Amino acid sequence: MTLAVSKAMTGANRFWLSLHQLSRDYLDEGLTPGERAQAIIEDFLGMPEIARRELLEDLGPLVLNLSDLYTMALAADRAEEAEPAEKSR
């Protein structure tokens, strides 16, 4: 799925749009998770050490917190979907 991006979607949705683009970029790295990881790590190792350190600082908090964010987003989405059904009673 490709999101159509309009000016109205920027701003508060910047995180989600960036996440969507990251997901697309990840999938473009290979056909399997192993191929993707290998390609991504090869690119990473080709970078200057200072860039690698900075990117590791960026990656760490994401890896540690995205699982919780995913769980919270699922719960919020389900609650939002259930809310109109409750209002119609």
N, C-alpha and C positions, 0 to 999 in steps of 0.2 A: 504494500500500500504506500502511496506517495501522498503526503499532505500538500494541499494547495496552500501556499503561504501568501497572505495578504498583509498590508500594513496594519490592519486591525489585530492581527494575530501576534504581532511583536510586542515587546514590553514585558508584561506579566507572563506571557507564554514563552519567553526566550529560553528558559530552562528546557521546556518540553520540546521546543523546536530543535534545540541543540542535541537533545537526547535522541530525537528521531533521526537527525543527520548522522549522529555517531552510530546508531544501529545500522543504517544503510551502509555507512563506510565499513563497518565491521563485516557485514555480509559480503561486501565486495572483495574482501581480502582472500577468499578461498571458498571451496565447496563444503568443507567440513570444519568443525571447530579446531582440529589439529592443524589443518592447512592454514587457517586464519591465524592461529597462534604463532606458527612458524614464520609466516610472512611478517606479522606485526613485530615479533622479536628481532627478526633480521633487520628490519628498518630501524628499530630502537637501537640496536648495537652499532649501526652505522652513523649514529648521531654523536656529536661531541659530548664529552662527559658532563659538562655543565647543563646541557639540554636534558640529558637522561636524568640527572638529579632533580631538576625542576619538574619533569614529567612524572617521576616517581612520587614527588610531593603532591602532584595533582591527582594521580591515580589512587593513592592510599585512601584518602577520605571517601572517594567514590565507592571503592570496593567494600569498604567497611560499612557503608551506610545505605547503599542502593537496595540491598535485600529488604531492609526495614521499610524503606520508602515504597518499594513495590507492594509489600503487604498492606501498608497504609492506603496506597492508591486503590488497590483492589477493594478494600473494605469501604472506602469512601464512595467508590463507583457503585458498589452494590447497595449501599445505603441510599444513594441518590436515586437509583432505579426503583427501589422499594417505596420511596417517599410518595411518588404520584399515586401508586396503588393504594396506599393508606389514606390519602386525601379523598379518594373517590368513594370511600365507604360511607 
